[in-house]
Amino acid sequence: PEKHPQSEDYRGNTSTTGPRSVYDESKRFGETLTAYFWRKEGVDGRVARIFNTYGPRMLKDDMRMLVNFIHQAVTGKPITIYGNGKQTRSLCYIDDMVKGLTRLMFYPKTKAKIVNLGSTQEHTVLEYAQLVKKITSSTSKIVFTEGLPPDDPKRRQPDISKAKKILNWRPKISLEEGIKKMVIYFKNNF
């Protein structure tokens, strides 16, 4: 993204033909349809811009960063980081996300049609790997591979000031607590 952190008025900076384009553009199209129906048909629609979310019950072969790190750490495999590990993410625990979505859905009719939901705690990918290694007491080595996936965002962090103001919402579960819950789930189910 060209703007950091990303607020609701940020319109994005994505490739329309890159490997992630279908995912990125489908979200934008969903917002466009919702906006059409609230403008033309008077539908009381809301758009939740959901930033990276994690938690138990994610699939082992999901291929998302945290899932990979936990699986690699608990099985003693090298923890693999794509690129140099300096790219950032802000991860929100699923329970917090569900509370934010519920508040947005049931909030009285509002002009705040688009609301960011996510964590503002930004960490590097390397910091996530190190935290997973610490929590799991893993002896796995952290290894770096060449290059990032194409169109991979370098920084990702929401501005949730609107969610704080109108929904009185902010994430409550710490990253460490959330990862511990996820590790317990993985150890008991895989």
Backbone as CSV, one residue per row, in Angstrom:
resi,resn,N_x,N_y,N_z,CA_x,CA_y,CA_z,C_x,C_y,C_z
1,PRO,0.814,-1.204,0.000,0.000,0.000,0.000,0.855,1.265,0.000
2,GLU,0.368,2.288,-0.652,1.100,3.552,-0.703,0.863,4.396,0.544
3,LYS,-0.182,4.114,1.291,-0.524,4.852,2.505,-0.382,3.912,3.699
4,HIS,0.158,4.443,4.804,0.378,3.593,5.974,0.177,4.382,7.244
5,PRO,-0.640,3.958,8.190,-1.569,2.832,8.074,-2.709,3.157,7.106
6,GLN,-3.441,2.134,6.700,-4.496,2.311,5.710,-5.812,2.683,6.399
7,SER,-6.353,3.848,6.018,-7.648,4.293,6.545,-8.744,3.894,5.563
8,GLU,-9.987,4.137,5.950,-11.115,3.755,5.101,-11.151,4.524,3.783
9,ASP,-10.544,5.711,3.730,-10.568,6.471,2.481,-9.460,6.063,1.509
10,TYR,-8.588,5.166,1.922,-7.533,4.681,1.026,-8.156,3.762,-0.022
11,ARG,-7.913,4.050,-1.281,-8.554,3.303,-2.364,-7.726,2.134,-2.879
12,GLY,-6.571,1.942,-2.333,-5.778,0.779,-2.712,-4.784,1.050,-3.816
13,ASN,-3.881,0.124,-3.961,-2.851,0.194,-4.986,-2.514,-1.238,-5.385
14,THR,-3.381,-1.831,-6.181,-3.179,-3.227,-6.559,-3.098,-3.376,-8.064
15,SER,-2.420,-4.413,-8.469,-2.339,-4.760,-9.881,-3.636,-5.452,-10.287
16,THR,-4.171,-5.092,-11.431,-5.388,-5.758,-11.908,-5.076,-7.046,-12.660
17,THR,-3.795,-7.328,-12.880,-3.431,-8.537,-13.624,-2.458,-9.441,-12.882
18,GLY,-2.067,-9.065,-11.674,-1.105,-9.854,-10.908,-1.715,-11.114,-10.319
19,PRO,-0.884,-11.944,-9.687,-1.352,-13.209,-9.112,-2.427,-13.044,-8.032
20,ARG,-2.418,-11.917,-7.329,-3.415,-11.673,-6.270,-4.620,-10.884,-6.780
21,SER,-4.639,-10.541,-8.061,-5.633,-9.588,-8.556,-7.071,-10.057,-8.379
22,VAL,-7.360,-11.333,-8.570,-8.735,-11.808,-8.421,-9.205,-11.599,-6.985
23,TYR,-8.361,-11.917,-6.022,-8.689,-11.723,-4.611,-8.907,-10.239,-4.311
24,ASP,-7.936,-9.413,-4.703,-8.020,-7.979,-4.428,-9.240,-7.341,-5.097
25,GLU,-9.432,-7.644,-6.366,-10.521,-7.016,-7.115,-11.887,-7.537,-6.693
26,SER,-11.969,-8.787,-6.230,-13.267,-9.302,-5.775,-13.725,-8.555,-4.529
27,LYS,-12.793,-8.215,-3.653,-13.155,-7.430,-2.469,-13.627,-6.036,-2.889
28,ARG,-12.919,-5.438,-3.820,-13.304,-4.103,-4.287,-14.680,-4.151,-4.964
29,PHE,-14.934,-5.199,-5.744,-16.223,-5.343,-6.426,-17.358,-5.511,-5.411
30,GLY,-17.115,-6.272,-4.351,-18.115,-6.433,-3.293,-18.469,-5.098,-2.660
31,GLU,-17.461,-4.275,-2.432,-17.709,-2.936,-1.879,-18.511,-2.082,-2.859
32,THR,-18.186,-2.197,-4.143,-18.888,-1.421,-5.169,-20.361,-1.810,-5.230
33,LEU,-20.647,-3.109,-5.197,-22.042,-3.565,-5.204,-22.795,-3.076,-3.969
34,THR,-22.154,-3.174,-2.822,-22.787,-2.714,-1.586,-23.086,-1.222,-1.669
35,ALA,-22.132,-0.444,-2.158,-22.327,1.007,-2.286,-23.466,1.328,-3.256
36,TYR,-23.546,0.573,-4.339,-24.647,0.778,-5.289,-25.994,0.594,-4.591
37,PHE,-26.139,-0.490,-3.848,-27.420,-0.786,-3.214,-27.770,0.182,-2.091
38,TRP,-26.760,0.719,-1.392,-27.146,1.691,-0.359,-27.484,3.040,-0.978
39,ARG,-26.850,3.383,-2.112,-27.161,4.657,-2.768,-28.468,4.590,-3.553
40,LYS,-28.629,3.572,-4.374,-29.760,3.494,-5.303,-31.013,2.855,-4.711
41,GLU,-30.837,1.920,-3.787,-31.987,1.170,-3.273,-32.274,1.432,-1.797
42,GLY,-31.431,2.246,-1.148,-31.657,2.565,0.254,-31.353,1.433,1.224
43,VAL,-30.609,0.443,0.774,-30.251,-0.686,1.641,-29.273,-0.210,2.715
44,ASP,-29.517,-0.595,3.948,-28.626,-0.217,5.055,-27.461,-1.206,5.104
45,GLY,-26.586,-1.113,4.137,-25.441,-2.023,4.052,-24.221,-1.447,4.735
46,ARG,-23.313,-2.322,5.107,-22.042,-1.924,5.728,-20.922,-2.685,5.034
47,VAL,-19.762,-2.087,5.010,-18.567,-2.750,4.488,-17.563,-2.855,5.621
48,ALA,-17.208,-4.078,5.950,-16.147,-4.320,6.925,-14.881,-4.613,6.138
49,ARG,-13.888,-3.789,6.301,-12.586,-4.071,5.691,-11.787,-4.868,6.712
50,ILE,-11.766,-6.166,6.495,-11.153,-7.092,7.441,-9.672,-7.241,7.109
51,PHE,-8.841,-6.900,8.068,-7.401,-7.077,7.906,-7.018,-8.444,8.461
52,ASN,-5.780,-8.849,8.253,-5.319,-10.195,8.590,-5.868,-10.696,9.923
53,THR,-6.512,-11.858,9.868,-7.138,-12.475,11.035,-6.572,-13.878,11.200
54,TYR,-6.438,-14.329,12.445,-5.889,-15.665,12.709,-6.575,-16.288,13.909
55,GLY,-6.392,-17.589,14.056,-6.914,-18.269,15.232,-7.045,-19.758,15.006
56,PRO,-7.500,-20.466,16.039,-7.698,-21.908,15.926,-8.646,-22.243,14.775
57,ARG,-8.566,-23.446,14.316,-9.380,-24.012,13.242,-8.951,-23.561,11.847
58,MET,-7.870,-22.821,11.754,-7.320,-22.564,10.424,-6.764,-23.896,9.941
59,LEU,-6.840,-24.133,8.665,-6.390,-25.410,8.120,-4.867,-25.506,8.116
60,LYS,-4.371,-26.684,8.399,-2.927,-26.922,8.460,-2.246,-26.582,7.127
61,ASP,-2.927,-26.875,6.019,-2.341,-26.616,4.696,-2.854,-25.306,4.092
62,ASP,-3.252,-24.377,4.946,-3.799,-23.089,4.545,-2.774,-22.225,3.808
63,MET,-1.506,-22.415,4.118,-0.387,-21.689,3.501,-0.257,-20.244,3.985
64,ARG,-0.949,-19.875,5.037,-0.762,-18.533,5.594,0.425,-18.549,6.539
65,MET,1.023,-17.398,6.681,2.269,-17.254,7.428,2.224,-17.913,8.801
66,LEU,1.292,-17.527,9.642,1.273,-18.018,11.021,1.011,-19.521,11.087
67,VAL,0.110,-20.007,10.241,-0.161,-21.449,10.182,1.120,-22.195,9.825
68,ASN,1.810,-21.722,8.805,3.067,-22.364,8.396,4.081,-22.358,9.533
69,PHE,4.252,-21.209,10.169,5.245,-21.101,11.244,4.934,-22.069,12.382
70,ILE,3.681,-22.127,12.805,3.315,-23.013,13.915,3.511,-24.467,13.519
71,HIS,3.035,-24.833,12.351,3.187,-26.222,11.892,4.667,-26.604,11.806
72,GLN,5.474,-25.731,11.233,6.905,-26.017,11.112,7.562,-26.104,12.486
73,ALA,7.190,-25.212,13.389,7.806,-25.191,14.723,7.455,-26.434,15.534
74,VAL,6.191,-26.847,15.523,5.796,-27.998,16.348,6.253,-29.329,15.756
75,THR,6.572,-29.345,14.463,7.068,-30.582,13.844,8.586,-30.597,13.712
76,GLY,9.247,-29.539,14.197,10.708,-29.498,14.173,11.315,-29.193,12.819
77,LYS,10.499,-28.742,11.885,11.007,-28.379,10.559,11.508,-26.936,10.596
78,PRO,12.363,-26.558,9.650,12.807,-25.159,9.602,11.614,-24.217,9.393
79,ILE,11.634,-23.102,10.102,10.589,-22.083,9.948,10.996,-21.218,8.762
80,THR,10.183,-21.265,7.708,10.535,-20.644,6.434,9.924,-19.257,6.286
81,ILE,10.783,-18.291,6.044,10.354,-16.916,5.784,10.680,-16.589,4.335
82,TYR,9.676,-16.084,3.619,9.906,-15.634,2.249,10.441,-14.208,2.290
83,GLY,11.529,-13.975,1.591,12.148,-12.652,1.594,13.037,-12.480,2.809
84,ASN,13.229,-11.223,3.220,14.164,-10.933,4.317,13.497,-10.864,5.694
85,GLY,12.172,-11.018,5.752,11.465,-11.002,7.032,11.137,-9.619,7.549
86,LYS,11.492,-8.584,6.797,11.228,-7.212,7.259,9.827,-6.717,6.889
87,GLN,9.137,-7.446,6.007,7.773,-7.055,5.667,6.895,-7.202,6.913
88,THR,5.868,-6.362,7.021,5.070,-6.343,8.250,3.629,-6.781,8.011
89,ARG,3.025,-7.236,9.099,1.608,-7.568,9.132,1.069,-7.164,10.498
90,SER,-0.230,-6.990,10.565,-0.933,-6.709,11.814,-2.017,-7.773,11.929
91,LEU,-1.851,-8.703,12.854,-2.755,-9.845,12.956,-3.766,-9.658,14.081
92,CYS,-5.026,-9.916,13.771,-6.126,-9.777,14.731,-6.684,-11.161,15.051
93,TYR,-6.830,-11.458,16.338,-7.356,-12.753,16.763,-8.840,-12.862,16.393
94,ILE,-9.260,-14.046,15.991,-10.602,-14.272,15.459,-11.720,-13.830,16.415
95,ASP,-11.577,-14.077,17.707,-12.628,-13.676,18.657,-12.843,-12.162,18.639
96,ASP,-11.754,-11.411,18.567,-11.864,-9.951,18.476,-12.541,-9.544,17.171
97,MET,-12.171,-10.209,16.074,-12.754,-9.876,14.772,-14.261,-10.122,14.768
98,VAL,-14.685,-11.252,15.320,-16.117,-11.568,15.360,-16.878,-10.513,16.165
99,LYS,-16.301,-10.064,17.268,-16.948,-9.012,18.070,-17.071,-7.715,17.270
100,GLY,-16.026,-7.366,16.520,-16.080,-6.164,15.692,-17.122,-6.274,14.596
101,LEU,-17.178,-7.420,13.933,-18.171,-7.629,12.875,-19.592,-7.570,13.430
102,THR,-19.796,-8.178,14.585,-21.123,-8.179,15.207,-21.548,-6.760,15.570
103,ARG,-20.633,-5.995,16.131,-20.970,-4.599,16.465,-21.320,-3.801,15.216
104,LEU,-20.560,-4.004,14.143,-20.842,-3.281,12.907,-22.195,-3.694,12.327
105,MET,-22.493,-4.990,12.333,-23.769,-5.465,11.778,-24.970,-4.890,12.514
106,PHE,-24.874,-4.808,13.830,-26.028,-4.407,14.627,-25.993,-2.951,15.077
107,TYR,-25.027,-2.202,14.579,-24.971,-0.783,14.905,-26.153,-0.091,14.230
108,PRO,-26.808,0.854,14.911,-27.939,1.551,14.281,-27.513,2.200,12.962
109,LYS,-28.483,2.446,12.120,-28.209,3.039,10.801,-27.204,4.177,10.940
110,THR,-26.188,4.122,10.118,-25.071,5.047,10.275,-24.566,5.525,8.927
111,LYS,-23.926,6.677,8.937,-23.275,7.167,7.729,-21.892,6.546,7.573
112,ALA,-21.397,5.942,8.624,-20.087,5.276,8.579,-20.272,3.920,7.919
113,LYS,-20.337,3.909,6.613,-20.642,2.695,5.867,-19.448,1.757,5.736
114,ILE,-18.246,2.292,5.761,-17.035,1.484,5.590,-16.201,1.604,6.854
115,VAL,-15.862,0.457,7.446,-15.111,0.456,8.703,-14.000,-0.588,8.631
116,ASN,-12.783,-0.166,8.958,-11.653,-1.092,9.061,-11.744,-1.872,10.364
117,LEU,-11.479,-3.170,10.290,-11.399,-4.013,11.477,-10.094,-4.793,11.417
118,GLY,-9.306,-4.695,12.457,-8.033,-5.404,12.508,-7.210,-4.894,13.670
119,SER,-6.037,-5.435,13.796,-5.124,-5.021,14.863,-4.192,-3.933,14.349
120,THR,-3.872,-2.991,15.216,-2.913,-1.947,14.845,-1.499,-2.310,15.279
121,GLN,-1.336,-3.451,15.931,-0.013,-3.886,16.396,0.754,-4.499,15.226
122,GLU,1.635,-3.721,14.657,2.388,-4.131,13.466,3.701,-4.796,13.881
123,HIS,3.967,-5.966,13.297,5.211,-6.693,13.566,5.801,-7.175,12.250
124,THR,7.108,-7.374,12.246,7.737,-7.941,11.054,7.459,-9.440,11.014
125,VAL,7.568,-10.004,9.838,7.397,-11.446,9.669,8.435,-12.189,10.510
126,LEU,9.643,-11.667,10.581,10.678,-12.286,11.416,10.257,-12.289,12.885
127,GLU,9.672,-11.200,13.366,9.207,-11.155,14.762,8.131,-12.206,15.024
128,TYR,7.232,-12.410,14.062,6.213,-13.462,14.219,6.877,-14.832,14.317
129,ALA,7.846,-15.092,13.450,8.539,-16.386,13.475,9.241,-16.597,14.812
130,GLN,9.906,-15.569,15.300,10.613,-15.673,16.583,9.645,-15.907,17.741
131,LEU,8.489,-15.251,17.709,7.500,-15.430,18.771,6.920,-16.848,18.748
132,VAL,6.623,-17.362,17.569,6.127,-18.738,17.458,7.168,-19.714,17.988
133,LYS,8.406,-19.498,17.619,9.490,-20.372,18.090,9.574,-20.347,19.617
134,LYS,9.462,-19.164,20.203,9.520,-19.020,21.663,8.332,-19.721,22.335
135,ILE,7.123,-19.465,21.847,5.913,-20.029,22.455,5.899,-21.551,22.368
136,THR,6.375,-22.094,21.256,6.362,-23.552,21.069,7.588,-24.227,21.666
137,SER,8.533,-23.438,22.165,9.823,-23.967,22.662,10.497,-24.820,21.593
138,SER,10.378,-24.381,20.365,10.904,-25.133,19.227,12.406,-24.934,19.063
139,THR,13.055,-25.966,18.577,14.477,-25.872,18.234,14.656,-25.641,16.731
140,SER,13.543,-25.434,16.032,13.602,-25.194,14.588,14.455,-23.975,14.281
141,LYS,15.167,-24.057,13.172,15.924,-22.903,12.698,15.013,-22.047,11.831
142,ILE,15.257,-20.747,11.857,14.539,-19.831,10.974,15.383,-19.667,9.723
143,VAL,14.779,-19.963,8.569,15.496,-19.867,7.298,14.777,-18.875,6.381
144,PHE,15.553,-18.226,5.545,15.023,-17.238,4.614,15.131,-17.790,3.205
145,THR,14.086,-17.592,2.405,14.120,-18.025,1.018,14.171,-16.797,0.125
146,GLU,14.607,-17.014,-1.077,14.704,-15.916,-2.038,13.324,-15.396,-2.400
147,GLY,13.204,-14.106,-2.389,12.039,-13.431,-2.946,10.718,-13.637,-2.239
148,LEU,9.879,-12.637,-2.375,8.513,-12.672,-1.871,7.579,-13.114,-2.979
149,PRO,6.403,-13.615,-2.614,5.414,-13.881,-3.658,5.109,-12.581,-4.415
150,PRO,4.820,-12.668,-5.715,4.521,-11.453,-6.485,3.368,-10.664,-5.862
151,ASP,3.469,-9.359,-5.899,2.447,-8.437,-5.386,2.231,-8.542,-3.879
152,ASP,3.151,-9.160,-3.156,3.013,-9.281,-1.705,3.195,-7.907,-1.074
153,PRO,2.231,-7.452,-0.252,2.378,-6.133,0.378,3.583,-6.098,1.319
154,LYS,4.316,-5.004,1.307,5.491,-4.868,2.188,5.069,-4.505,3.611
155,ARG,4.027,-3.686,3.719,3.519,-3.281,5.041,1.999,-3.377,5.014
156,ARG,1.460,-3.794,6.132,0.006,-3.933,6.213,-0.425,-3.607,7.633
157,GLN,-1.173,-2.519,7.779,-1.658,-2.102,9.092,-2.885,-1.217,8.905
158,PRO,-3.985,-1.546,9.591,-5.175,-0.711,9.453,-5.164,0.486,10.396
159,ASP,-5.853,1.518,9.987,-6.200,2.619,10.884,-7.611,2.285,11.369
160,ILE,-7.775,1.973,12.644,-9.087,1.565,13.158,-9.739,2.659,14.009
161,SER,-9.320,3.903,13.803,-9.871,4.985,14.626,-11.389,5.106,14.471
162,LYS,-11.918,4.838,13.281,-13.371,4.902,13.087,-14.069,3.793,13.880
163,ALA,-13.524,2.590,13.879,-14.114,1.479,14.649,-14.082,1.791,16.144
164,LYS,-12.990,2.399,16.593,-12.894,2.774,18.012,-13.961,3.807,18.361
165,LYS,-14.129,4.790,17.467,-15.039,5.904,17.754,-16.510,5.492,17.670
166,ILE,-16.918,4.892,16.550,-18.355,4.635,16.386,-18.809,3.299,16.964
167,LEU,-17.929,2.308,16.998,-18.318,0.987,17.506,-17.810,0.727,18.918
168,ASN,-16.959,1.623,19.411,-16.290,1.401,20.696,-15.605,0.030,20.691
169,TRP,-14.906,-0.248,19.595,-14.269,-1.556,19.401,-12.773,-1.397,19.190
170,ARG,-12.049,-2.308,19.770,-10.614,-2.463,19.503,-10.267,-3.887,19.906
171,PRO,-9.259,-4.477,19.291,-8.862,-5.835,19.679,-8.385,-5.869,21.127
172,LYS,-8.702,-6.942,21.814,-8.326,-7.072,23.226,-7.317,-8.202,23.470
173,ILE,-7.347,-9.226,22.644,-6.496,-10.397,22.868,-5.096,-10.115,22.336
174,SER,-4.105,-10.285,23.200,-2.722,-10.008,22.798,-2.259,-11.034,21.769
175,LEU,-1.276,-10.646,20.993,-0.708,-11.541,19.992,-0.196,-12.822,20.647
176,GLU,0.518,-12.687,21.747,1.074,-13.866,22.417,-0.036,-14.804,22.904
177,GLU,-1.076,-14.246,23.504,-2.193,-15.069,23.981,-2.885,-15.780,22.816
178,GLY,-3.103,-15.064,21.724,-3.746,-15.651,20.551,-2.926,-16.766,19.935
179,ILE,-1.621,-16.556,19.825,-0.758,-17.597,19.259,-0.736,-18.813,20.178
180,LYS,-0.715,-18.605,21.492,-0.744,-19.738,22.430,-2.003,-20.580,22.220
181,LYS,-3.153,-19.930,22.056,-4.403,-20.654,21.811,-4.333,-21.438,20.505
182,MET,-3.732,-20.838,19.500,-3.604,-21.492,18.207,-2.670,-22.697,18.291
183,VAL,-1.575,-22.557,19.019,-0.617,-23.657,19.188,-1.286,-24.826,19.904
184,ILE,-2.050,-24.549,20.954,-2.761,-25.614,21.676,-3.695,-26.349,20.723
185,TYR,-4.431,-25.611,19.917,-5.339,-26.229,18.949,-4.564,-27.121,17.975
186,PHE,-3.468,-26.615,17.443,-2.680,-27.386,16.480,-2.114,-28.652,17.111
187,LYS,-1.603,-28.535,18.320,-1.032,-29.712,18.994,-2.094,-30.767,19.283
188,ASN,-3.316,-30.347,19.557,-4.396,-31.287,19.873,-5.096,-31.863,18.648
189,ASN,-4.907,-31.249,17.491,-5.687,-31.656,16.317,-4.871,-32.096,15.107
190,PHE,-3.558,-31.930,15.138,-2.773,-32.328,13.958,-1.598,-33.181,14.354
